[in-house]
Amino acid sequence: MIYKRCLVKKIKLIIKNDSGRELVAQNLSFKYLRYIKKLKNKNHMKFTYNKKITWVRHINWYIEYLKAPENFFYILKSDKSNYGTIGIKMKNDGWHIYSVIRDDSKIYEKNLMSILVNGVLQNYIVSGDIFCEVVRGNSAINWYSMLGFELTHETKNSYYLVLRKVGSV
Ligand SMILES: CC(C)(COP(=O)(O)OP(=O)(O)OC[C@H]1O[C@@H](n2cnc3c(N)ncnc32)[C@H](O)[C@@H]1OP(=O)(O)O)[C@@H](O)C(=O)NCCC(=O)NCCS
């Protein structure tokens, strides 16, 4: 089972946009580490761990990522450019998405990040709820709401959201 999951980690996902154009969600590999560190640090105030990430922390995270069978991280690519990132990992209560970041240095088509999130969820989730945490003050909560996420509870620092029964029939 673990072998199968490791194989899954290597694949890239092909996601179609509304007009049928193919976008690639490329699985994280070593060569993207610099890129995602830069992207995360540009947006560091938007996340629970809101300090800038050092190389030591970043490499340690990557090593743990490689070891974890149910943790996937993708870079959205189109026309050889990178447009953003998404992570999805299994926790005790179900799948959580994390590090959803658009690369705002790129001109991108409308709804690209929504297409990425939906594409990744459709590829991985057969059924079950999807969770995410949004730090208080981050207006991305409105974006998640637009995608169908609902507030379950909140704490002093964060909102906790759920997308119910993705992919269930
Ligand atoms: C959240 C984020 C990924 C959304 O990406 P995006 O590229 O704007 O999203 P899409 O293109 O798929 O969606 C665009 C739509 O979402 C809306 N939207 C995007 N961000 C929004 C926000 N913060 N608040 C309200 N609406 C938002 C846009 O207005 C647009 O709506 P429209 O179609 O009615 O015009 C991006 O803003 C981002 O990277 N933010 C910084 C990192 C972050 O906070 N990530 C989430 C951490 S929990």
Ligand as a Chemical Component Dictionary entry (heavy atoms), coordinates in Angstrom:
data_LIG
# 
_chem_comp.id                   LIG 
_chem_comp.type                 NON-POLYMER 
_chem_comp.pdbx_formal_charge   0 
_chem_comp.three_letter_code    LIG 
# 
loop_
_chem_comp_atom.comp_id 
_chem_comp_atom.atom_id 
_chem_comp_atom.alt_atom_id 
_chem_comp_atom.type_symbol 
_chem_comp_atom.charge 
_chem_comp_atom.model_Cartn_x 
_chem_comp_atom.model_Cartn_y 
_chem_comp_atom.model_Cartn_z 
_chem_comp_atom.pdbx_ordinal 
LIG C1  C1  C 0 -6.403  32.807 -1.780 1  
LIG C2  C2  C 0 -5.812  32.809 -3.184 2  
LIG C3  C3  C 0 -5.069  31.488 -3.417 3  
LIG C4  C4  C 0 -6.926  32.968 -4.200 4  
LIG O1  O1  O 0 -6.340  32.954 -5.464 5  
LIG P1  P1  P 0 -6.997  33.712 -6.712 6  
LIG O2  O2  O 0 -6.033  33.499 -7.805 7  
LIG O3  O3  O 0 -7.374  35.085 -6.392 8  
LIG O4  O4  O 0 -8.315  32.882 -6.918 9  
LIG P2  P2  P 0 -9.120  32.548 -8.240 10 
LIG O5  O5  O 0 -8.568  33.247 -9.437 11 
LIG O6  O6  O 0 -9.292  31.089 -8.320 12 
LIG O7  O7  O 0 -10.534 33.140 -7.855 13 
LIG C5  C5  C 0 -10.814 34.436 -8.164 14 
LIG C6  C6  C 0 -12.125 34.821 -7.508 15 
LIG O8  O8  O 0 -11.954 34.698 -6.098 16 
LIG C7  C7  C 0 -12.129 35.992 -5.526 17 
LIG N1  N1  N 0 -11.146 36.131 -4.474 18 
LIG C8  C8  C 0 -9.844  35.790 -4.527 19 
LIG N2  N2  N 0 -9.245  36.093 -3.363 20 
LIG C9  C9  C 0 -10.215 36.614 -2.591 21 
LIG C10 C10 C 0 -10.228 37.102 -1.297 22 
LIG N3  N3  N 0 -9.115  37.134 -0.546 23 
LIG N4  N4  N 0 -11.395 37.565 -0.783 24 
LIG C11 C11 C 0 -12.514 37.561 -1.540 25 
LIG N5  N5  N 0 -12.568 37.100 -2.776 26 
LIG C12 C12 C 0 -11.424 36.629 -3.289 27 
LIG C13 C13 C 0 -11.859 36.959 -6.646 28 
LIG O9  O9  O 0 -12.448 38.204 -6.422 29 
LIG C14 C14 C 0 -12.487 36.243 -7.799 30 
LIG O10 O10 O 0 -13.902 36.328 -7.712 31 
LIG P3  P3  P 0 -14.807 36.692 -8.998 32 
LIG O11 O11 O 0 -14.654 35.488 -9.897 33 
LIG O12 O12 O 0 -16.165 36.853 -8.477 34 
LIG O13 O13 O 0 -14.192 37.914 -9.576 35 
LIG C15 C15 C 0 -4.824  34.008 -3.367 36 
LIG O14 O14 O 0 -5.500  35.203 -3.069 37 
LIG C16 C16 C 0 -3.573  33.921 -2.514 38 
LIG O15 O15 O 0 -2.586  33.299 -2.897 39 
LIG N6  N6  N 0 -3.582  34.568 -1.317 40 
LIG C17 C17 C 0 -2.393  34.632 -0.488 41 
LIG C18 C18 C 0 -2.114  33.308 0.212  42 
LIG C19 C19 C 0 -3.288  32.871 1.056  43 
LIG O16 O16 O 0 -3.842  33.631 1.827  44 
LIG N7  N7  N 0 -3.646  31.573 0.927  45 
LIG C20 C20 C 0 -4.685  30.969 1.726  46 
LIG C21 C21 C 0 -4.132  30.574 3.025  47 
LIG S1  S1  S 0 -5.327  29.747 4.035  48 
# 
loop_
_chem_comp_bond.comp_id 
_chem_comp_bond.atom_id_1 
_chem_comp_bond.atom_id_2 
_chem_comp_bond.value_order 
_chem_comp_bond.pdbx_ordinal 
LIG C1  C2  SING 1  
LIG C2  C3  SING 2  
LIG C2  C4  SING 3  
LIG C2  C15 SING 4  
LIG C4  O1  SING 5  
LIG O1  P1  SING 6  
LIG P1  O2  DOUB 7  
LIG P1  O3  SING 8  
LIG P1  O4  SING 9  
LIG O4  P2  SING 10 
LIG P2  O5  DOUB 11 
LIG P2  O6  SING 12 
LIG P2  O7  SING 13 
LIG O7  C5  SING 14 
LIG C5  C6  SING 15 
LIG C6  O8  SING 16 
LIG C6  C14 SING 17 
LIG O8  C7  SING 18 
LIG C7  N1  SING 19 
LIG C7  C13 SING 20 
LIG N1  C8  SING 21 
LIG N1  C12 SING 22 
LIG C8  N2  DOUB 23 
LIG N2  C9  SING 24 
LIG C9  C10 SING 25 
LIG C9  C12 DOUB 26 
LIG C10 N3  SING 27 
LIG C10 N4  DOUB 28 
LIG N4  C11 SING 29 
LIG C11 N5  DOUB 30 
LIG N5  C12 SING 31 
LIG C13 O9  SING 32 
LIG C13 C14 SING 33 
LIG C14 O10 SING 34 
LIG O10 P3  SING 35 
LIG P3  O11 DOUB 36 
LIG P3  O12 SING 37 
LIG P3  O13 SING 38 
LIG C15 O14 SING 39 
LIG C15 C16 SING 40 
LIG C16 O15 DOUB 41 
LIG C16 N6  SING 42 
LIG N6  C17 SING 43 
LIG C17 C18 SING 44 
LIG C18 C19 SING 45 
LIG C19 O16 DOUB 46 
LIG C19 N7  SING 47 
LIG N7  C20 SING 48 
LIG C20 C21 SING 49 
LIG C21 S1  SING 50 
# 
